[in-house]
Amino acid sequence: MIQPKLLLAAAAVALAASPLSARPMTARDMQSMHRLGAPEVSPDGRLAVFTISDTDWDKNKRNNTLHTLDLTRPGALPQPVKGAEKGHDAVFGRDGSIWFLMPVGDHDQLFRMAPRGAAVQVSSFSVDVGGFKLSPTGDRVVVWADRPACPDISCAGVTAPKPAGSGRTYDQLFVRHWDTWAEPGTRSRLYSYPVVNGRLSGPGLRITGNLEGDTPSKPFGGGEELAFSPDGRTLYFTLREAGRIEPLSTNMDIFAVPSDGSTRPVNLTDANDATDTAPAVSPDGRTLAYVAMARPGYEADRQVLQLRDIATGQTRALTQNFDRSVGSVEWAPDGRSILITAEDTLEEPVWRVDVATGKVTRLTGEGHYANVHALAGSGAIVTMNSVYAPDDIYRLDAAGRATKLTDVNRALLSQLDPVTFRKFSFKGANNDTVWGFTLKPNLVTSKLPVLLLVHGGPQGSFSNSWSFRWNPRLFSAPGYGIVSVDFHGSTGYGQAFTDAIHQNWGGWPLEDLQKGLAYATAQDPQLDANNACAAGGSYGGYMMNWIEGKWPDRFKCIVQHDGVFDARAMAYETEELWFDEWEHGKHPYYEAPGEFEKWNPVNFVTNWRTPQLVITSEKDFRIPYTQGIAAFTALQRRNIPSRLLIFPDENHWVLKPKNSVQWYDEVFGWFGRWLGKDAAQPAPATAPARPERG
């Protein structure tokens, strides 16, 4: 059951910081923060292993360092793993050994470190190891890598004809995906190796048989899409079969295959033409848990937790009556319950699902929880972030009470201005309850210029979480009041609310933004409603272009990042066609152009008048950079003050540290130009800022 008391708009909660040492946060601060990777827990529950990455400003990238944490000692600090400083994606073997990836020359290779031993390289492939899965019995490893259809990972004895020139030829889509041009015939494939004396043995065997498709899926799939049976004899994996319909299909299926490759894979979920993924086997090996969507072609459908009896194939939907989308799956050691994460009203809590009854109990309150590892007895190790701080590791007890185990950014965060985060709700479009939040710097007492931040997705939420890209706390740092609204289409409010944006991109969401901004500024007199700009990326960028034509006199400026400008061009240029076609009626543009044109920003360019900063990237294949150039052209031709920022080396996201700093420099410069150079600033400190030790 959802506990309403946990959903009430929170009172102001400020991150503890001394006003004497506080200063505004900068983009360089954000990119200088330690980033804690997903932890893994040893079989005895005594140790966690994870990466902490840091920025190498000279090389404009981040470097990983592998760490361990003693979970038995209160106050223990993360310790670098000697000999594995550049390791990542580490897991524990049954014997307490640590297996991990680490670069060797130009390629990531697999290493093993025995307890109290040195790191030993156990693979020497001519290609990158994309990832690996270690069997629970420790006697087999499955690795994945991008390879042609060869029987083994080395493609020994296989030669392919080379074209006379540099051109690539294609006979079907995808020709490019996310930020990468497809190499015909190359897929992420699985290869199985026995482990002998702690090392991979033999040439390895491709265990996906004749299946054509990427496993794990691209561009974001990982180890959560694979699972071994407890005896290590069976591997379950997720794959969307390739073919002419691949760019139209969300039909990911779960396959079972003997881990030694002795027979071909079997499709366990062939009856469902929508997404099935995230397999997890019960501790007794009898039940396969996974999540499934119901509607083919809809990537944001509700993910319902399913339980399949492995012996009989009988399946039941465990969370059918829980109107939230299950994000991750972790069996409790006794097999009587499953720990899940699922968004709920600007938070992403941990929940417990009773296997016998399907009863759902919320365990945690505020914050964005992930990487749940159930512990023997009770409780779990998790990560949690919020609008106040990036991820740290926490221990949850059986009741969901959280104890913080790491504090990797304490020194830097202690220097920064504290902020106040408040949730609010109001009656939006269709008279539905709509939620949002405000975020303000604590040390400013004067009127605050307002930034309306519009999230992407569109099925998403900025939520009470930390981002190293669009970071609400950083947006507030120059002295701005942040308003964000979870308009119709957002996640965490039930599937009907998420579905409400279907064929309605410029309708109810715009009404929600209008009403939400009016409500927030009316409730908080510190927010200067008459001095406001708006910003958004992806769908939020689309909304910026839509606001230009449909709400043209509200804002002093707009920042548009990777937004749709022309729906017709988008329908033919984007790569994952299932998304764009679903959102506009489940058909291609040429069958019903009116559905696309109804919400097409290009049709209202004659109304545009708000100064706009346009940002795009040349490796963005989701919303190609031509959309940004077209928007900038429209602005320039109409003599509207405008500026264009293009990154040649970024995709739909801006990820490189120096590029992120440049991004925020441009954005804050644009806001400052139109909201006034005298934007509110924190009161000066009476003592100089100083770093905190520890």
C-alpha positions as CSV (number, residue, x, y, z in Angstrom):
1,M,0.0,0.0,0.0
2,I,1.2,3.5,-0.7
3,Q,1.6,5.5,2.5
4,P,0.1,9.0,1.9
5,K,1.9,10.5,4.8
6,L,5.1,10.0,2.9
7,L,3.8,12.0,0.0
8,L,2.9,15.2,1.7
9,A,4.7,18.3,0.6
10,A,7.8,18.5,2.7
11,A,8.8,21.4,4.9
12,A,12.0,23.1,3.9
13,V,14.9,20.9,4.5
14,A,18.3,22.5,4.1
15,L,21.6,20.7,3.7
16,A,23.7,21.5,6.7
17,A,26.4,24.1,5.9
18,S,27.9,26.9,7.8
19,P,26.9,30.4,6.4
20,L,30.5,31.5,7.3
21,S,32.0,29.2,4.7
22,A,29.2,28.9,2.1
23,R,29.6,30.0,-1.5
24,P,27.6,29.5,-4.7
25,M,28.1,26.2,-6.4
26,T,29.7,26.2,-9.8
27,A,29.7,23.8,-12.8
28,R,33.4,23.1,-12.1
29,D,32.3,22.1,-8.5
30,M,29.8,19.7,-10.0
31,Q,32.2,18.1,-12.4
32,S,34.9,17.9,-9.6
33,M,32.7,15.8,-7.3
34,H,33.5,12.2,-6.7
35,R,31.1,9.9,-8.4
36,L,30.4,6.6,-6.6
37,G,29.6,3.7,-8.8
38,A,27.2,0.8,-8.2
39,P,28.4,-1.3,-5.2
40,E,28.6,-5.0,-5.0
41,V,28.5,-6.9,-1.7
42,S,30.6,-9.9,-0.8
43,P,28.9,-13.3,-0.2
44,D,29.4,-13.0,3.6
45,G,28.0,-9.4,3.6
46,R,31.2,-8.0,5.2
47,L,32.6,-6.0,2.3
48,A,31.4,-3.8,-0.6
49,V,33.4,-3.0,-3.7
50,F,32.7,-0.1,-6.0
51,T,34.3,2.6,-8.1
52,I,34.9,6.3,-7.3
53,S,35.6,8.3,-10.4
54,D,37.3,11.7,-10.5
55,T,37.8,14.3,-13.2
56,D,41.1,14.5,-15.1
57,W,40.8,18.1,-16.3
58,D,43.8,17.9,-18.6
59,K,42.4,14.9,-20.5
60,N,38.8,16.1,-20.2
61,K,37.5,12.8,-18.9
62,R,36.9,10.9,-15.7
63,N,39.1,8.2,-14.2
64,N,37.9,5.2,-12.1
65,T,39.5,4.0,-9.0
66,L,38.3,0.7,-7.4
67,H,37.5,0.9,-3.7
68,T,36.3,-1.4,-0.9
69,L,34.3,-0.6,2.2
70,D,34.3,-2.6,5.4
71,L,30.6,-3.0,6.2
72,T,31.2,-4.4,9.7
73,R,33.1,-1.3,11.0
74,P,31.0,1.8,11.7
75,G,32.8,4.9,10.4
76,A,35.0,2.9,8.0
77,L,36.3,4.9,5.0
78,P,36.5,3.6,1.4
79,Q,39.9,2.1,0.7
80,P,41.5,2.0,-2.8
81,V,42.2,-1.5,-4.0
82,K,46.0,-1.8,-4.6
83,G,46.8,-3.0,-8.0
84,A,43.3,-2.3,-9.3
85,E,43.3,1.4,-9.2
86,K,41.7,1.7,-12.7
87,G,39.3,-1.1,-12.2
88,H,35.6,-0.9,-12.7
89,D,32.4,-3.1,-12.9
90,A,33.7,-5.3,-10.0
91,V,31.9,-8.3,-8.5
92,F,32.7,-10.8,-5.8
93,G,33.3,-14.5,-6.5
94,R,31.9,-17.1,-4.1
95,D,35.4,-17.5,-2.6
96,G,35.6,-13.8,-1.9
97,S,37.8,-13.0,-4.9
98,I,37.1,-9.8,-6.8
99,W,36.6,-9.9,-10.5
100,F,36.7,-6.6,-12.5
101,L,37.4,-4.9,-15.7
102,M,40.5,-2.8,-16.2
103,P,42.1,-1.2,-19.3
104,V,45.1,-2.9,-20.9
105,G,46.4,-0.8,-23.7
106,D,43.4,0.1,-25.8
107,H,41.0,-2.5,-24.5
108,D,39.2,-3.3,-21.2
109,Q,40.1,-6.8,-20.1
110,L,38.9,-9.1,-17.2
111,F,40.9,-9.4,-14.0
112,R,40.7,-11.5,-10.9
113,M,42.1,-10.7,-7.5
114,A,42.1,-13.6,-5.0
115,P,41.5,-12.7,-1.3
116,R,44.8,-11.1,0.0
117,G,46.2,-11.7,-3.5
118,A,47.4,-9.6,-6.4
119,A,45.3,-8.7,-9.5
120,V,45.8,-11.2,-12.3
121,Q,44.7,-10.6,-15.9
122,V,42.4,-13.5,-17.0
123,S,41.5,-12.4,-20.5
124,S,43.5,-11.1,-23.4
125,F,41.0,-10.4,-26.2
126,S,41.7,-8.2,-29.2
127,V,38.5,-6.2,-28.4
128,D,36.9,-4.5,-25.5
129,V,35.1,-6.6,-23.0
130,G,31.8,-4.8,-22.7
131,G,30.9,-6.5,-19.5
132,F,30.7,-9.9,-17.8
133,K,28.6,-12.1,-15.5
134,L,30.2,-14.5,-13.0
135,S,28.2,-17.6,-12.2
136,P,27.2,-18.1,-8.5
137,T,29.3,-21.2,-8.4
138,G,32.3,-19.4,-9.6
139,D,33.2,-21.9,-12.3
140,R,31.9,-20.0,-15.4
141,V,32.0,-16.5,-16.8
142,V,29.9,-15.0,-19.6
143,V,31.4,-12.0,-21.2
144,W,29.8,-9.7,-23.9
145,A,31.5,-7.8,-26.6
146,D,30.6,-6.1,-29.9
147,R,31.5,-8.7,-32.5
148,P,30.4,-10.1,-36.0
149,A,28.6,-13.4,-36.2
150,C,31.6,-15.5,-35.3
151,P,31.6,-18.7,-33.3
152,D,34.1,-17.3,-30.8
153,I,35.1,-13.8,-29.6
154,S,38.4,-13.8,-31.5
155,C,36.7,-14.6,-34.9
156,A,39.7,-16.8,-35.6
157,G,39.9,-17.9,-39.2
158,V,37.0,-15.6,-40.2
159,T,37.7,-13.0,-42.8
160,A,35.3,-10.5,-44.3
161,P,35.7,-8.8,-47.7
162,K,36.7,-5.2,-47.5
163,P,35.1,-2.5,-49.7
164,A,37.2,-0.5,-52.0
165,G,36.3,2.8,-50.3
166,S,35.3,4.1,-46.9
167,G,31.5,3.9,-47.5
168,R,29.2,1.8,-45.4
169,T,26.2,0.0,-47.0
170,Y,22.9,-0.8,-45.3
171,D,19.9,-2.8,-46.3
172,Q,17.8,-2.0,-43.3
173,L,17.5,0.2,-40.2
174,F,19.2,0.9,-37.8
175,V,21.9,2.7,-39.7
176,R,22.7,4.7,-36.5
177,H,21.6,4.5,-32.9
178,W,21.9,7.0,-30.0
179,D,25.4,8.3,-30.9
180,T,27.0,5.5,-33.0
181,W,26.8,4.5,-36.7
182,A,25.9,0.8,-37.0
183,E,28.5,-1.6,-38.3
184,P,26.5,-4.1,-40.4
185,G,26.6,-7.6,-38.8
186,T,28.2,-6.4,-35.5
187,R,26.2,-7.0,-32.3
188,S,26.8,-7.2,-28.6
189,R,27.1,-11.0,-28.2
190,L,27.5,-13.4,-25.3
191,Y,30.5,-15.8,-24.9
192,S,30.8,-18.4,-22.2
193,Y,34.0,-19.6,-20.6
194,P,34.7,-22.2,-18.0
195,V,37.0,-21.0,-15.2
196,V,39.9,-23.2,-14.4
197,N,42.4,-22.3,-11.7
198,G,40.9,-18.8,-11.6
199,R,41.4,-18.1,-15.3
200,L,39.2,-18.3,-18.4
201,S,39.8,-21.5,-20.3
202,G,39.5,-22.3,-24.0
203,P,38.4,-20.1,-26.9
204,G,34.9,-19.5,-25.5
205,L,31.6,-20.3,-27.0
206,R,29.0,-17.9,-28.4
207,I,25.8,-19.0,-26.5
208,T,23.2,-16.8,-28.3
209,G,23.1,-19.3,-31.1
210,N,21.7,-17.9,-34.3
211,L,19.8,-15.0,-32.6
212,E,20.5,-11.6,-34.1
213,G,20.2,-8.8,-31.7
214,D,22.1,-7.0,-29.0
215,T,22.4,-8.5,-25.5
216,P,22.6,-6.6,-23.3
217,S,20.4,-4.2,-25.2
218,K,21.7,-0.9,-26.6
219,P,22.3,1.9,-25.8
220,F,21.8,1.5,-22.1
221,G,21.5,-2.2,-21.2
222,G,23.9,-3.8,-18.8
223,G,24.3,-6.7,-16.4
224,E,20.8,-6.3,-15.0
225,E,19.6,-7.9,-18.2
226,L,21.4,-11.2,-17.4
227,A,21.0,-13.6,-14.6
228,F,22.4,-17.1,-13.7
229,S,20.4,-19.8,-12.0
230,P,21.8,-20.5,-8.5
231,D,23.5,-23.7,-9.7
232,G,25.2,-21.7,-12.6
233,R,23.9,-24.1,-15.2
234,T,21.4,-21.8,-16.9
235,L,21.7,-18.2,-18.1
236,Y,18.7,-15.9,-18.6
237,F,19.3,-13.0,-20.9
238,T,17.3,-10.2,-22.5
239,L,17.4,-9.6,-26.3
240,R,15.3,-7.7,-28.9
241,E,15.7,-9.7,-32.1
242,A,17.0,-7.6,-35.0
243,G,15.4,-7.3,-38.4
244,R,13.6,-4.8,-40.5
245,I,11.2,-3.9,-37.7
246,E,13.9,-3.4,-35.0
247,P,13.6,0.4,-35.0
248,L,9.8,0.0,-34.5
249,S,9.9,-2.7,-31.9
250,T,10.0,-2.6,-28.1
251,N,9.7,-6.4,-28.1
252,M,12.5,-7.4,-25.8
253,D,12.3,-11.0,-24.7
254,I,13.9,-13.2,-22.0
255,F,15.7,-16.3,-23.2
256,A,17.1,-19.2,-21.3
257,V,20.2,-21.1,-22.4
258,P,22.5,-23.7,-20.8
259,S,25.5,-21.7,-19.7
260,D,27.8,-24.2,-21.4
261,G,26.0,-23.6,-24.7
262,S,25.0,-27.2,-25.1
263,T,21.6,-26.3,-26.6
264,R,20.2,-23.3,-28.3
265,P,18.4,-20.5,-26.4
266,V,14.7,-20.8,-25.7
267,N,12.4,-17.7,-25.7
268,L,10.5,-17.8,-22.5
269,T,8.3,-14.7,-23.1
270,D,7.5,-15.0,-26.8
271,A,3.8,-14.6,-26.1
272,N,4.3,-11.0,-25.1
273,D,5.1,-8.6,-27.9
274,A,6.0,-5.8,-25.5
275,T,9.1,-5.5,-23.3
276,D,10.2,-8.2,-20.9
277,T,13.5,-7.7,-19.1
278,A,15.4,-7.6,-15.8
279,P,15.5,-11.4,-15.1
280,A,16.2,-12.4,-11.5
281,V,16.1,-16.0,-10.2
282,S,14.9,-16.8,-6.7
283,P,17.4,-18.2,-4.2
284,D,15.9,-21.7,-4.4
285,G,16.2,-21.6,-8.2
286,R,12.5,-22.4,-8.8
287,T,11.1,-19.0,-9.8
288,L,12.1,-16.4,-12.4
289,A,11.2,-12.8,-11.6
290,Y,11.2,-10.2,-14.3
291,V,9.3,-7.0,-15.4
292,A,7.0,-6.8,-18.3
293,M,5.2,-4.1,-20.2
294,A,1.8,-4.8,-21.8
295,R,1.7,-2.5,-24.9
296,P,4.0,-3.1,-27.9
297,G,5.8,-0.1,-29.2
298,Y,5.4,2.0,-26.0
299,E,8.7,2.4,-24.2
300,A,7.2,4.1,-21.1
301,D,4.5,1.6,-20.4
302,R,4.1,0.4,-16.8
303,Q,6.6,-2.4,-15.8
304,V,4.8,-5.0,-13.8
305,L,6.7,-7.5,-11.7
306,Q,6.1,-11.1,-13.0
307,L,6.9,-14.4,-11.4
308,R,7.4,-17.5,-13.6
309,D,7.5,-21.0,-12.3
310,I,10.6,-22.3,-14.1
311,A,9.4,-25.9,-14.1
312,T,5.9,-25.4,-15.3
313,G,6.1,-22.0,-17.1
314,Q,3.1,-20.7,-15.2
315,T,3.4,-17.0,-14.8
316,R,1.6,-14.5,-12.5
317,A,1.7,-10.7,-12.4
318,L,2.7,-9.9,-8.8
319,T,2.3,-6.1,-8.9
320,Q,-0.7,-5.8,-11.3
321,N,-2.6,-3.8,-8.6
322,F,0.4,-1.6,-7.8
323,D,0.0,1.5,-10.0
324,R,3.7,2.2,-10.3
325,S,6.4,1.1,-12.7
326,V,8.9,-1.4,-11.2
327,G,12.5,-0.2,-11.9
328,S,14.7,-2.9,-10.4
329,V,14.3,-6.4,-8.9
330,E,16.2,-7.9,-6.0
331,W,15.2,-11.1,-4.2
332,A,15.4,-11.3,-0.4
333,P,17.7,-14.2,0.6
334,D,14.8,-16.1,2.1
335,G,12.8,-15.9,-1.2
336,R,9.7,-14.7,0.6
337,S,9.8,-11.1,-0.6
338,I,11.4,-9.0,-3.4
339,L,12.9,-5.5,-3.0
340,I,12.0,-3.2,-5.9
341,T,12.5,0.5,-6.7
342,A,9.7,2.5,-8.2
343,E,9.1,6.2,-8.7
344,D,6.5,7.9,-6.5
345,T,5.7,11.6,-6.4
346,L,9.2,13.2,-7.0
347,E,11.0,10.4,-5.1
348,E,12.3,6.9,-6.0
349,P,11.9,4.7,-2.9
350,V,12.6,1.1,-2.1
351,W,9.6,-1.1,-1.7
352,R,9.1,-4.6,-0.4
353,V,6.8,-6.9,-2.3
354,D,5.4,-10.0,-0.6
355,V,5.8,-13.0,-2.9
356,A,2.8,-14.9,-1.6
357,T,0.2,-12.0,-1.7
358,G,1.7,-9.3,-3.8
359,K,1.3,-6.8,-1.0
360,V,3.6,-3.7,-1.6
361,T,5.1,-1.8,1.4
362,R,7.1,1.4,1.0
363,L,10.3,1.2,3.0
364,T,12.1,4.6,2.4
365,G,11.0,8.2,2.3
366,E,12.8,11.0,0.5
367,G,15.5,10.5,-2.1
368,H,16.4,8.5,-5.2
369,Y,17.4,4.9,-4.2
370,A,19.1,2.4,-6.5
371,N,21.6,-0.5,-6.6
372,V,19.7,-2.5,-4.0
373,H,21.6,-5.5,-2.5
374,A,19.6,-7.6,0.0
375,L,21.5,-8.8,3.0
376,A,21.3,-12.2,4.8
377,G,18.9,-11.9,7.7
378,S,17.3,-8.6,6.7
379,G,18.0,-5.2,5.3
380,A,20.0,-4.1,2.3
381,I,22.9,-2.1,1.0
382,V,21.8,0.7,-1.4
383,T,22.8,3.9,-2.9
384,M,20.9,7.1,-2.5
385,N,21.1,10.6,-4.0
386,S,18.9,13.7,-3.7
387,V,18.7,17.3,-4.9
388,Y,21.2,18.0,-2.2
389,A,24.0,15.6,-2.9
390,P,25.2,12.8,-5.3
391,D,25.2,9.1,-4.5
392,D,26.5,7.6,-1.3
393,I,26.2,4.1,0.1
394,Y,23.5,3.4,2.8
395,R,22.5,0.5,4.9
396,L,18.7,-0.1,5.2
397,D,17.4,-2.1,8.1
398,A,14.3,-4.3,7.9
399,A,12.0,-1.3,8.4
400,G,13.7,0.8,5.8
401,R,15.6,3.1,8.2
402,A,18.7,4.3,6.4
403,T,22.2,4.6,7.9
404,K,24.8,6.5,5.8
405,L,28.0,4.5,5.2
406,T,30.0,6.9,2.9
407,D,30.2,10.6,2.6
408,V,32.5,10.9,-0.4
409,N,31.7,14.6,-1.2
410,R,31.4,16.0,2.3
411,A,34.4,18.3,2.1
412,L,33.2,20.0,-1.1
413,L,29.5,20.1,-0.3
414,S,30.2,21.7,3.1
415,Q,31.6,24.7,1.2
416,L,28.4,25.3,-0.9
417,D,25.4,27.5,-0.2
418,P,22.6,25.5,1.4
419,V,19.3,25.2,-0.5
420,T,15.6,24.7,0.3
421,F,13.6,22.1,-1.6
422,R,9.8,22.2,-1.3
423,K,7.1,20.1,-3.0
424,F,3.8,21.6,-4.0
425,S,0.6,20.4,-5.7
426,F,-2.2,22.2,-7.6
427,K,-5.1,21.5,-9.9
428,G,-3.7,21.3,-13.4
429,A,-5.2,20.3,-16.7
430,N,-8.3,18.1,-16.6
431,N,-8.7,19.2,-13.0
432,D,-6.1,16.6,-12.0
433,T,-3.7,17.0,-9.1
434,V,-0.2,17.9,-10.5
435,W,3.0,18.1,-8.4
436,G,6.1,20.2,-8.7
437,F,8.9,21.6,-6.6
438,T,10.7,24.8,-5.9
439,L,14.4,25.1,-5.0
440,K,16.0,28.2,-3.6
441,P,19.4,29.3,-2.2
442,N,19.0,29.8,1.5
443,L,21.3,32.8,1.9
444,V,19.4,35.1,-0.5
445,T,16.7,37.1,1.2
446,S,15.8,39.4,-1.7
447,K,13.5,38.7,-4.7
448,L,14.7,35.8,-6.8
449,P,14.5,35.7,-10.6
450,V,12.7,32.5,-11.7
451,L,13.9,29.7,-13.9
452,L,11.2,27.3,-15.1
453,L,13.0,24.0,-15.7
454,V,11.1,21.5,-18.0
455,H,12.2,17.9,-17.9
456,G,12.6,15.6,-20.8
457,G,11.3,12.1,-21.6
458,P,8.6,13.3,-21.8
459,Q,7.8,10.4,-19.5
460,G,10.2,11.4,-16.7
461,S,10.7,13.7,-13.8
462,F,13.5,16.0,-12.5
463,S,12.4,14.7,-9.0
464,N,14.3,14.9,-5.7
465,S,17.5,13.5,-7.3
466,W,21.0,14.5,-8.3
467,S,22.0,14.9,-11.9
468,F,25.5,15.6,-13.3
469,R,23.8,17.1,-16.4
470,W,20.6,19.2,-15.6
471,N,21.2,19.9,-11.9
472,P,18.6,22.0,-10.2
473,R,20.8,22.9,-7.3
474,L,23.4,24.2,-9.7
475,F,20.8,26.2,-11.6
476,S,19.8,27.9,-8.4
477,A,23.4,28.8,-7.4
478,P,23.7,32.3,-9.1
479,G,20.7,33.4,-7.1
480,Y,17.7,32.0,-9.0
481,G,14.5,30.4,-7.8
482,I,13.8,27.1,-9.5
483,V,10.3,26.0,-10.4
484,S,9.8,22.5,-11.9
485,V,6.4,20.9,-12.7
486,D,5.7,17.3,-13.3
487,F,3.2,17.9,-16.1
488,H,0.8,15.2,-17.5
489,G,3.1,12.6,-18.9
490,S,5.5,12.5,-16.0
491,T,6.3,9.3,-14.1
492,G,5.6,8.5,-10.5
493,Y,1.9,9.2,-10.4
494,G,0.3,6.1,-11.9
495,Q,0.2,4.9,-15.5
496,A,-2.9,6.9,-16.5
497,F,-1.1,10.1,-15.7
498,T,1.9,9.0,-17.7
499,D,-0.2,8.0,-20.7
500,A,-2.0,11.4,-20.7
501,I,0.6,13.0,-22.9
502,H,0.0,10.5,-25.7
503,Q,-1.1,12.5,-28.8
504,N,-1.2,15.5,-26.5
505,W,2.3,16.9,-26.5
506,G,1.4,20.6,-26.6
507,G,-1.9,20.4,-24.8
508,W,-2.2,19.4,-21.2
509,P,1.5,19.6,-20.5
510,L,1.6,23.3,-21.5
511,E,-1.5,24.0,-19.4
512,D,0.1,22.3,-16.4
513,L,3.3,24.4,-16.8
514,Q,1.2,27.6,-17.0
515,K,-0.8,26.8,-14.0
516,G,2.1,25.4,-12.0
517,L,4.3,28.4,-12.5
518,A,1.4,30.7,-11.6
519,Y,0.7,28.7,-8.4
520,A,4.3,28.5,-7.3
521,T,5.0,32.2,-7.7
522,A,1.7,33.1,-6.0
523,Q,2.5,30.9,-3.0
524,D,6.1,32.2,-2.6
525,P,6.4,36.0,-2.7
526,Q,10.2,35.7,-2.9
527,L,9.8,34.3,-6.5
528,D,9.7,37.2,-8.9
529,A,7.0,36.1,-11.4
530,N,7.7,39.0,-13.7
531,N,11.4,38.2,-14.1
532,A,11.5,34.7,-15.5
533,C,13.2,32.5,-18.1
534,A,12.5,28.9,-19.1
535,A,14.8,26.1,-20.0
536,G,14.4,22.5,-21.2
537,G,16.1,19.6,-23.0
538,S,14.9,16.8,-25.2
539,Y,11.1,16.9,-24.8
540,G,11.8,19.9,-22.6
541,G,13.5,21.5,-25.6
542,Y,10.5,20.7,-27.7
543,M,8.4,22.5,-25.1
544,M,10.7,25.5,-25.3
545,N,10.0,25.7,-29.1
546,W,6.3,25.2,-28.4
547,I,6.3,28.0,-25.8
548,E,7.9,30.3,-28.4
549,G,4.8,29.9,-30.5
550,K,2.0,29.3,-28.0
551,W,3.1,31.3,-24.9
552,P,5.4,33.9,-26.5
553,D,5.1,36.8,-24.1
554,R,5.6,35.0,-20.8
555,F,9.4,34.7,-20.5
556,K,12.3,37.1,-20.9
557,C,14.4,34.3,-22.4
558,I,14.5,30.7,-23.3
559,V,17.2,28.0,-23.3
560,Q,16.4,25.1,-25.7
561,H,18.6,22.0,-25.7
562,D,18.2,19.2,-28.3
563,G,14.5,20.0,-28.8
564,V,12.2,19.0,-31.7
565,F,11.6,22.0,-34.0
566,D,10.0,20.3,-37.0
567,A,7.9,17.1,-36.3
568,R,7.9,16.1,-39.9
569,A,11.7,16.0,-40.2
570,M,11.9,14.4,-36.8
571,A,9.7,11.6,-37.9
572,Y,12.1,10.7,-40.7
573,E,15.4,11.5,-39.0
574,T,15.2,10.0,-35.5
575,E,16.5,6.4,-35.0
576,E,14.1,4.7,-32.5
577,L,11.0,5.1,-34.6
578,W,8.8,3.3,-32.0
579,F,9.0,6.3,-29.7
580,D,8.0,9.0,-32.2
581,E,5.4,7.0,-33.9
582,W,3.8,5.9,-30.6
583,E,3.6,9.4,-29.3
584,H,1.8,10.6,-32.4
585,G,-0.8,7.9,-32.8
586,K,1.2,4.6,-33.4
587,H,1.7,5.2,-37.1
588,P,4.3,6.7,-39.4
589,Y,4.0,10.4,-40.4
590,Y,2.8,9.7,-44.0
591,E,-0.3,7.8,-42.8
592,A,-1.7,10.6,-40.6
593,P,0.4,13.8,-40.9
594,G,-2.2,15.8,-39.0
595,E,-1.4,14.0,-35.8
596,F,2.2,15.3,-36.0
597,E,1.4,18.7,-37.4
598,K,-1.1,19.5,-34.6
599,W,1.7,19.8,-32.1
600,N,4.5,20.9,-34.5
601,P,6.4,24.0,-33.4
602,V,7.5,24.9,-36.9
603,N,3.9,25.8,-37.7
604,F,3.9,28.7,-35.2
605,V,7.2,30.3,-36.0
606,T,5.4,33.5,-37.0
607,N,4.5,34.0,-33.3
608,W,8.1,33.6,-32.0
609,R,9.6,36.6,-30.3
610,T,11.3,35.4,-27.1
611,P,15.2,35.5,-27.1
612,Q,16.5,31.9,-27.3
613,L,19.8,30.1,-26.7
614,V,19.9,27.0,-28.9
615,I,22.2,24.1,-27.8
616,T,22.7,20.9,-29.8
617,S,25.4,18.2,-30.5
618,E,26.6,16.6,-33.7
619,K,26.5,13.1,-32.3
620,D,22.9,13.4,-31.2
621,F,21.0,10.8,-33.3
622,R,17.9,10.9,-31.1
623,I,17.0,14.5,-32.0
624,P,19.5,15.3,-34.8
625,Y,21.4,18.5,-34.6
626,T,19.7,19.7,-37.8
627,Q,16.6,20.4,-35.6
628,G,18.7,22.9,-33.5
629,I,20.1,24.5,-36.6
630,A,16.6,24.9,-38.0
631,A,15.4,26.5,-34.9
632,F,18.3,28.9,-34.8
633,T,17.7,29.8,-38.5
634,A,14.1,30.6,-37.7
635,L,15.2,32.9,-34.8
636,Q,17.8,34.6,-36.9
637,R,15.4,35.2,-39.9
638,R,12.9,36.7,-37.5
639,N,15.6,39.0,-36.0
640,I,15.0,37.5,-32.6
641,P,18.1,37.8,-30.3
642,S,19.5,34.3,-30.4
643,R,22.7,32.3,-29.9
644,L,23.7,28.8,-31.1
645,L,26.0,26.4,-29.2
646,I,27.0,23.2,-31.0
647,F,29.2,20.4,-29.5
648,P,30.9,18.3,-32.1
649,D,31.8,15.5,-29.6
650,E,28.6,15.0,-27.6
651,N,25.4,13.1,-28.0
652,H,21.9,13.7,-26.6
653,W,23.7,14.5,-23.4
654,V,26.7,16.7,-22.6
655,L,29.1,14.4,-20.7
656,K,32.6,15.7,-21.0
657,P,33.7,17.8,-18.0
658,K,35.0,20.8,-19.9
659,N,32.0,20.8,-22.2
660,S,29.7,20.7,-19.2
661,V,31.4,23.8,-17.8
662,Q,31.1,25.6,-21.1
663,W,27.4,24.6,-21.3
664,Y,26.7,26.2,-17.9
665,D,28.8,29.2,-18.7
666,E,26.7,29.8,-21.8
667,V,23.4,29.1,-20.1
668,F,24.2,31.4,-17.1
669,G,25.5,34.1,-19.4
670,W,22.2,34.0,-21.3
671,F,20.1,34.1,-18.2
672,G,22.2,37.0,-16.8
673,R,21.8,38.9,-20.0
674,W,18.0,38.8,-19.9
675,L,17.2,38.6,-16.2
676,G,19.6,41.3,-15.3
677,K,23.3,41.3,-14.2
678,D,22.1,42.1,-10.6
679,A,20.5,38.7,-10.2
680,A,20.2,37.9,-6.5
681,Q,23.4,36.8,-4.8
682,P,24.0,35.2,-1.4
683,A,25.0,37.6,1.4
684,P,28.8,37.8,1.6
685,A,30.4,35.5,4.1
686,T,32.1,37.1,7.1
687,A,34.9,34.5,6.9
688,P,36.7,33.1,3.8
689,A,35.6,29.8,2.4
690,R,37.8,27.0,3.4
691,P,37.8,23.3,2.5
692,E,36.8,20.8,5.2
693,R,39.2,18.0,6.0
694,G,38.0,14.4,6.1
